[in-house]
Amino acid sequence: MHKRSYYGLLSTVSLSAFGDAFGLLAMEWLVYELTGSKLAMGALALSSMLPEQVLRLLGSPLSDRLPRVRFMACLAALRLLALLLPLGMGLAGHLQLWQLFAAASLSGACSALFMPTAMAVIPGVAGTGKLMRAFAIIDGCKGAAALLGPALAGILTAASGALPALGVNVVCYTAAIAMLLWLPRMGKQAAAGPAAAFSVSSYLREVAEGFSFYRQFPAMLTIMMMAAVSNLSSMAIWTMMVPYVREVLHRDAAAVGTLSTASALGYLTGLGTISLMGEIRKRRAVMLGSLGLSGIITMLWGFIPSYSFALFAVFAAGLMGPFFSSLSSSLHGRLVPGHLQGRVNSVRFLIGGSLSPLGALAGGAVAELYGISVLLLAAGILPALYAGVALRLPGLKTLDGDLSVLEETTRLRRDATLTGNISV
């Protein structure tokens, strides 16, 4: 049953990532065609991220309370309905801007708990001994889907318009829902009893438990704040990718897809490099180094308005990504107790994405007022500067070397919590 669950989950994540590559490009392209405004592009991203952040905060216990696989199927079904709105209205010739914003808002709300729930399932179906490999395979398949999806989406959009690309996203989510319904049922976690389901105070306590992990491990909070800064810069850049390609590079949708594909190729290359390196013990230097180097390359990108250098820059940024994200995922997988995986992963995504709405809004504003080159320069300075500051923080050294002491601390705290000796 575990193999079937794992490979079914793998297929679901890959299908959704592949479809999202089409849907994201399609909606961005449609908004730019309707408005021609960089601020509207930033507003589209903002309309997706704000509901996403709110639901991650308030809905985090749902990943631990509900049967996780069926919960993911419900989230995917709502996302499918959101996509059908602009697709149907577009095919009928009545597409309006508000429909794209409504679809983005509902999609963002659904995606808030989709991936955290999927990541909470992995430790239960993969086993402790295969956890690192399980996360790496999931990341690799997501990367492969992101590698193929944007290029094909760009070609399809350039040849036939954005609506067929949106249709591909609908087909992928339909297949993902079917896959989730085919998987065996997996019971909800025992942390929430029947009485707790109707208790507001119990529910709020479970929300707080998701944050308790970061109070116990301040170094992990620092890591997630690093992710937040990195995501702010990345969101500012990718929100403006369509205007950048059309106004600076003077190319079509195929170039947007190619840049996304180059980023995914870099990510897969980084994953392959990590797998060859084996266990990384100097985690602090690797994570901070990847963040700082990515920022430096982005700054150079702002001074070199060339399609060739843009391909190199997004490839290099993608290459650096796994050295941060995979190490962060493995740290969470090893240190977070099983009954808190859903809540902590939701909080993890909440913290990591907390500055992304600001990135989308600031990206549009800076590009509109000062140009995209200035935006790239600013987006590179932020992560490079943060990496330099974080390098001087002594607390991050606890993440280096053998993690057995931290794992034992987690076990003791979990046992004490379950016996009522610790309140969270």
MIFIVEX-286992 format. One record per residue: y, z, x of N, C-alpha, C in turn; residue in one letter. Coordinates in steps of 0.02 Angstrom, whole numbers, plus 50000, padded with zeros to 5 digits. Last residue first. Layout:
N
YZXYZXYZXA ...
This chain:
424
511845121650091512185115650115512685113350065V 511235136850153511535133250097511925127450123S 509715142750214510335139350231510605136150167I 508625148450158508995152350209509645149150230N 507775141950071508375145250044508765149250093G 506785134250116506595141150098507195145250075T 507435122550144506925122450091506715129450070L 508225126650252508535124550189508045124850132T 507275129150350507675134750326508015133050259A 506775116250368506335121550344506725127450315D 507945110050416507625107650354507175113150325R 508165117050534508665117450481508375115150414R 507025113350605507145120450589507645121150532L 507205099550616506625102250581506735109450560R 508395098650692508365095850624507795098850584T 507935104350810508475107550773508495105150701T 507015094650846506775101350830507305105250791E 507895084150873507395083450820507115090250799E 508575089350983508945088050921508465087450862L 507505089751073507865095951056508245095150991V 507105076351084506645081251054507005087651034S 507765066151143508045068651081507625074151050L 508185063351312507665065351265507985068451203D 509685053451335509065056451358508575057951302G 511155056751234510805053551289510135057151302D 511835064151144511435058651117511045054951171L 512645072751210512035075651180511575070151152T 513775066051245513245066351295512595069151266K 514715067751148514275061951142513705062051193L 515505078551187514985079551137514495073751131G 516535074551274515915077251302515345077751252P 517465060151271517245065651228516575068251253L 517825049051340518025055451369517805061451327R 517465038551262517105039451324517245046151356L 518405037951162517765041251148517365042551211A 519415030351225519545037351208518885041151198V 518765017851238519015021351297519145028651284G 518505014851104517945015851150518165019551213A 519805013251057519405018751032518815020151078Y 520195001551126520555007851137520135013751115L 519294992251073519304993451145519645000051161A 519614992450935518964995050958518954996351033P 521054987850946520834994050913520154996550938L 521174975251008521444981251041521134987551012I 520664965850919520304967250980520534973651014G 521594965450818520904967250800520474968550861A 522714960850886522704967650861521994970050845A 522274947550913522464952050967522434959350945L 522084942550784521514943050830521664947850887L 523414943050736522884946850704522294947950750L 524024933750817524224940750823523694945250791V 523374922350767523294924250837523484931550849S 523804921150635523114923350647523004925350720I 525444927750593524974922550617524294925550635G 526314936450534526384935250605525914929950633Y 526114936550392526774937850421526844935550493L 524774933150368525304930050329525984930650363E 524094941550457524024934250464524584930650427A 524464954050403524664952250472524624944750482V 523884953150273524604954150282524834952050351A 522514951150296522894946250258523644946850270G 522244962850370522114956350398522504950950362G 522554973150282522984972150341522874965350371A 521494971350189522194970950168522654969550227L 520354972650271520444966750230521174965850210A 520584985250330520534979350371520644973050332G 520554993550219521184993050256521174986750299L 519184992050187519704989650141520384988950174P 518624997950309518564990650295519064988250243S 518595011250331519205007850350519185000350334L 517305014850287517895018050258518545014550273S 516085010750331516495005850296517145008550269G 515565022250390515625016150430516065010950397G 515565030850279516005032250336516115025850377I 514625023950197515295025750172515775026850229L 513495023350274513835017050257514535018350232F 513265037350275513345033550338513715027050325R 513075040050142513665042850175513805039150241V 511855033150128512435031250088513085033750119S 511075040250220511205033150232511795030750190N 511065052750155511395052150220511535044850237V 510355049650036511045052250034511405051250100R 509115044850086509525040750041510255043050042G 508635055650168508765048950196509225044850151Q 508255068150135508975066850134509135059650155L 506905069250152507155070150084507905069050078H 506785067550294506555062350247506855063050178G 508205071650398507595073550361507425068450307P 508785062150535508905063950465508245065850431V 508365058350662508685064850654508775067050582L 507775045650660507435051150693507715057950675R 508675037450591507975037750570507605043650599G 509845039250666509815041850598509085042450574H 509425032750783509635039750786509605042850716L 509195019850734508625023750760508805031050765S 510505016050698509975016450647509385020750671S 511155016350823511375020750770510835021650717S 510455006250888510425013050915510645018150862L 510844995650807510134997450811510045004550839S 512264995250826511964996450760511234998650764S 512474993050968512774998650931512365000250868F 511744982651004511764988151052512104994251021F 511974973250902511364977350901511374983250949P 513314967850944513194971650884512564976050885G 513424959351052513574966451063513344970751004M 513154947050991512714949451043512804956951055L 514274945550908513624946450879513124949350928G 515224943551009515294949350964514624950850930A 514724931451061514754937551104514814943851061A 514904922950951514234923950979514214930451020F 516274923350937515864926250883515144927250906V 516644917551061516874924251043516434927350988A 516064904651060515864909551111516044916651090F 516774899250952516034899750950515784904851000L 518064899951006517904903750945517154904550938A 517954890851109518014897951126517874902351065F 517844879151031517314881051078517354888351096S 519044879150961518414879750923517854881850970Y 520434888651017519964883251030519324884450991S 521634896751056521494893750990521044887650997P 521724910151144521394903651155521194900651088I 522194922551115522604918451159522324911351168F 521224928451035521894927451007522334923051049G 520174929651124520124924651071520814923151041W 520524940951194520574934451227520554928751176L 520204950451094520894949651118520994942951152M 518814948651088519214946951030519954946151049T 518444953751213518324946651199518744944351139I 518794967251194519124963351246519044955851232I 517904971151091518624971251080518994966951131G 516674970051157516804965851098517554965551084S 516834980251251516784973251273516924968451216L 516844991851168517424989951208517414982751230G 515554991451110516154991451068516764989151107L 514724991951222514684986151177515304985651133S 515095004451276515204998251314515194992151269G 514665013351178515375012751191515535006351229L 513265010951188513625010051124514375009251135M 512975013551324512815007051294513215005951230V 513405026751342513705021351381513585014551350A 512545033451248513275033951244513605028051280R 511225031151289511465028351226512225028251223R 510235030251397510965031251406511325028051346K 508995026251351509135033351355509875034851365R 508115014951260508755015951294508925023351293I 506515008151270506925013751249507545014451292E 506634990351302506264996351284506735001851263G 507144978051336507364983751376506944989951361M 506664969651239506414968851307506584974851351L 507424973751130506694974551128506374973851197S 508694970051173508534977051164507784978251164I 508574956051168508714959451231508524966851228T 508384953851032507864952051079507944955551146G 509634958250985509024961750964508444960251012L 510454948451045510524955451063509914959551044G 510004937250977509924937551049509984944751074T 510424940550849509714940050862509564940250937L 511814940050871511504946250850510754946150864Y 512004926550904512154931650954511824938250936G 511674921250780511264919550839511374924650895L 512724926250703512044928450689511574927050747A 513784919050762513784926350763513084929150752S 513384906150731513444908050801513444915650809A 513504906750592512844905750622512854907750695T 514874907650579514454913150554513764912850585S 515204895150632515444901250665515034907250644L 514614886850536514374886650605514594892850644T 515364889650421514664891350424514394891550494G 516584884250463516544891350445515814893650449V 516224870950479516414874750539516394882250525A 516004867050348515434866950393515594871050456A 517274866850290516834872450276516234872750323A 518274859350425518074860350355517584866250349D 519754861450531519074859350517518884861350445R 520874866350605520904860150565520214857150554H 521064878050673520584873350701520584866550666L 522104883350591522144883550665521684878250696V 521794880650456522484880050480522544879750556E 520384881850436520764876350405521454875250437R 520004893050510519664886650521520084880750494V 520874902750456520864901350528520554894450542Y 520544903150318521194900650340521214898850414P 519164908050341519304901650307520004899050324V 519374920450405519024915050439519144908250407M 519934932150361520384926650375520034920650407M 518854940550354519214939150292519674933150300T 518524941850487518114937550446518424936150378W 519574950650535519464943950563519094939450513I 519474962250458520114958750462520024951650487A 518144965750486518334963650418518994959850418M 518244969350621517814963750601518004961150532S 519094980550614519294974550651518894968450629S 518294989050533518984987350514519204980850548L 517144990250611517114986550547517804984750521N 517644998150716517364991450729517354987250666S 517985009650645518505005850680518274998750695V 516705013350599517245012050551517795007950583A 516005015750717515795010250674516345008350625A 516695027150756516725021250798516525015050757M 516255035350655516975033650657517095027650702M 514935036550693515095032850632515835031250626M 515085043950811514775037350814514965033350752I 515595055850758516005051850804515745044750808T 514465059950688515075058350651515545054150694L 513625062650793513455057050748514055055050705M 514245073850846514215067750887514045061750844A 514055083850749514715080750756514705074250797P 512885088350656512865084150715513535080450723F 513235095850545512755098650592512735094850658Q 514065087250479514335093650500513885096850552R 513185077150453513715075750502514085082150522Y 512375083050356512075080750419512615079850472F 513205084950247513025090750288512725088650355S 513385074050169513875075150221513665080650269F 512315075350081512365069350122512855070050179G 512625087050016512085087250065512095080950109E 513585083149923513805086849983513265086950037A 512735077549828513235073249861513455076549926V 512075089249790511695084049825512155078949859E 513105095749726512825098749786512435093649825R 513275087349617513805087649667513565090849732L 512065090549551512195083649575512735083549629Y 512255103949522511695101949565511815094949594S 513335102949435513415106649497512865104849547S 512785095749329513335092849367513405096349435V 511155093649284511635098649308512165095349351S 510135085749251510645086549201511175091549222F 509265085849358509485079349334510065079949285A 508825098549378509405096449418509685089849393A 507685099449303508295102849279508905100349314A 506775092049380506985089649315507625092949290P 507355092049554506905093849499507165091349433G 507475083749700507825084749637507335086149582A 506575082349804507155086749813507515088249748A 505545073649799505455080049765506055084549769A 505985056649762505915062349807505885068949769Q 504955045949659505595048549683505485054849724K 503595035149707503885040949672504545043049701G 503465018249688503525023549737503895029349705M 502405005149632502895010449617502885015749672R 502234990149729501964996049696502505001149684P 503154974749690502954980149736502664986149697L 503634966349595502934965449615502684971249658W 504964969149587504554971049530503804970349545L 505374963449708505424970649698504984972949640L 505174949749680504804952949735504804960549726M 506104947549577505384946549565504964950049618A 507274949849649507104954249594506354953749578I 507234939049738507214945849765507024950849710A 507364928049652506744928949689506684936049716A 508684930549609508144930249560507464931349594T 509354929349729509314935949698508784936149643Y 509174915549753508914920449800508854927349769C 509874909849644509154908649651508844913949698V 511194914049675510864916149612510104915449618V 511414907149794511424914549794511074917249731N 511404894149747510874896249793510834903849795V 512594894149672511954893549638511364895649682G 513534894249772513484900249730512824900149691L 513324881249815513174886849861513114893349822A 513784874049703513074873849721512874879449769P 515204877949713514774880249658514024879549673L 515894871949819515684878849825515194881049771A 515404855049871515834860049841515514866949842G 514584846249939514544846349866515014851249833S 514884846550078514624840450047514694840449971A 515374859150108515754853350130515534846950093A 514324866750054514994867250026515424861250045T 513254863050138513214861850066513904862050034L 513744867550262513584860450253513574858750178I 513874881250236514454877250255514334869850244G 512564884750208513074885650157513684881450172A 511974882250331511764878350273512274878850217L 512664892050405512694885050425512514880550366A 512344904250336513034901750340513084894350358P 510824904750345511214904350284511914901550292G 510294906150475510204899950438510694899150381L 510764918950511510804913350558510774906750521L 510464927350410511174926150422511274920350471A 509084927150428509364924650365510104922950373A 509044933150554508794926350546509064923150482A 509554945950523509914941550569509694934350563G 508544950550440509224949850413509634945150457K 507544950550537507484946050480508164945150445C 508054960350626507924953550649507884948650591G 508094971850546508714969150574508624961850596D 506704973050524507164972250468507824969150492I 506284975050655506054969150618506504967750559I 506924987150686507074981150725506874974850688A 506314996050597507034994650590507214988250628F 505004995250651505134993450581505864991850570A 505155000250780504954993350771505104990950700R 505505013550750505965009250788505805001950778M 504325017850679504985017650648505465013050683L 503025020050706503235013150706503955012350680K 502805033750696502665030450760502915023350764G 503105036750561503545039050615503435035150680T 502985023650438502685028850480503125030550539G 503365014450342503225012150410502865017350452A 503655020250222503145015050222502955012750292V 504625030050247504045031750208503495026650209G 505655023650318505255028850351504615030550313P 506105014050213505755011950274505365017650307I 506885019150110506175017650097505785016750162V 508155019850161507815026150145507075025150132A 508475006550167508365010050230508035016850220M 508635004150030508115000550067507955004150133A 509735012350004509095013849972508525010450009T 510735005850082510545012750097509875014750065P 510714993050013510454993650081510305000950100M 511204997349881510614993149891510314994049961F 512365004049858511755008149865511135004049879L 513324993949861513475000449890512845004449904A 513034982749790512804982749860512914989549893S 513674985849669512934985649673512684986049745C 515024985149702514754991349675513994991549681A 515104971649743515224977049791514944983649767G 514864965349620514414964349677514484969849728S 515984969349548515324971549526514814970749582L 516994962949628517004970149616516314972749595S 516654949449623516664952849688516644960449679A 516814946849487516154946149517516114949849584A 518184949049476517724953249438517024952949468A 518664938749559518794945749577518334950449540F 518224927749486517984928749554518084935949577L 518974929649371518244929649367517924930649436Q 520274928249410520054934949390519294935249387W 520414914249430520404918849487520124925649469L 519284904249332519924907349345519854912549400Q 518464889749274518484895149324519194897549334L 518044880249183518534885149162518594890949211H 516974871449196517654869049210518204873849190G 515694875549187516014873549124516724870949134A 515484879349317515124873449293515414870849227L 516294890849315516464885249359516114878849336G 515624899149227516294896849210516514890949253M 514414900949300514414897949234515094895249214G 514924906749419514524900649422514534897149354L 515594918449380515984912849408515584906349410P 514364924749318515014923949285515424918249316L 513294926049404513244921049351513914919949316L 513604936749485513654929949513513644924649459L 513334947449398514004946549425514104939449452A 511964946149380512414945049323513124943849346L 511554949749511511414943049484511874941349426L 511914963149513512244958449559512144951249535R 511004967949420511724968249405512114963549450L 509824965549494509924962249429510664962349409A 509984974049604509964966749615510084962949550A 509904986449537510514984549573510554976949584L 508574985749492509134986249444509794984149476C 507894985549614507834979849568508394979849517A 508224998149666508464992149700508434986049655M 507505005849575508235006449578508535000349612F 506215002449609506465000349543507225000849540R 506195008549737506085001349730506344998849664V 506445022449710506895018449751506815010949741R 506625031949571506135027849607506495022349645P 508015043449604507675038349565507115034949605L 508525052449700508295054949635507855049949599R 508965045649811508435050549821508145053049755D 509945037349763509435034449807508845039149819S 510805045949698510355041849658509805038749699L 511675052449785511035055749768510555051449730P 512795042849792512315043649847511665047249828S 513825040449704513145038649684512615039949736G 515045043849760514825047349700514095046049682L 515105035749879515285042849879514955046549820L 514725023249838514355026449893514495033949895R 515695020749743515015021949721514585024949776L 516835019149827516825024449775516105025949754V 516475008049905516595014549937516555020249886Q 516364998049806515804999549850515875006449881E 517634997149751517084999849710516475001749752P 518234992049877518444998349845517915001149798L 517634979649911517514985649951517714992149918M 518044969849820517334971149829517224977949862S 519404969649832519124970849765518374972149768S 519544966149966519724972949944519414974549877L 519204952749964518784957350001518914964549979A 520294948549885519604947349863519134952249898L 521394951649965521304955249902520594954349875A 521244942450068521174949550082521054953650020G 521504930949992520864931650027520734939050043M 522804933449953522284933149901521594933749932A 523444932350075523424938750042522904938949987L 523324918750098522944923350141522904930250110K 523204906449973523534912449997523074916750040S 522734896149896523014894449961523344900349995G 522154896849765522794900149781523124897649845T 520984889349749521384890949691522084893349709L 520474888749879520644882549844521094883849784E 520244902249902520744898749943520954892149911Y 519244904749807519874908349804520414904749843V 518224896149855518514895149788519194898649781L 517934902049979518184895149976518524893749909W 517444914549939518044914049982518354907149977E 516314910349866516864913849832517504913749873M 515544903849969515744900349908516344903749874A 515314913850063515714907950082515964904450020L 514534922549982515164924750013515604918850031L 513414914749944513884917249894514554919349923G 512764912050067513004906550025513554909049977F 512474924850109512844920350155513134914550116A 511704929850006512394932250013512804927950060D 510454923750031510864921749973511584923849980G 510074930750147510134923450148510574921050091F 510034943850098510494942150153510614934650156A 509034942750001509704944649981510214942850034S 507934939050082508164934650028508884936350008L 507834950450165507964943850194508234939050141S 507524960550074508134961050114508324954250143V 506294955450026506864956549981507514956750019T 505474955250138505624948950104506244949750060S 505424969150165505684964450215505894957850183L 504774973650051505454975750064505794971050113L 503534967550075503924965750016504654967650023G 503184974150191503314966950195503664964450132Y 503084987450138503534985850194503694978450195Y 502144986550035502814988950021503304986750076S 501014982150105501284978150051502004980150036R 500854993050192500984986450219501294981950166K 500605003450100501185003750142501364996950171H 499405000050041500005000050000500635000050043M 
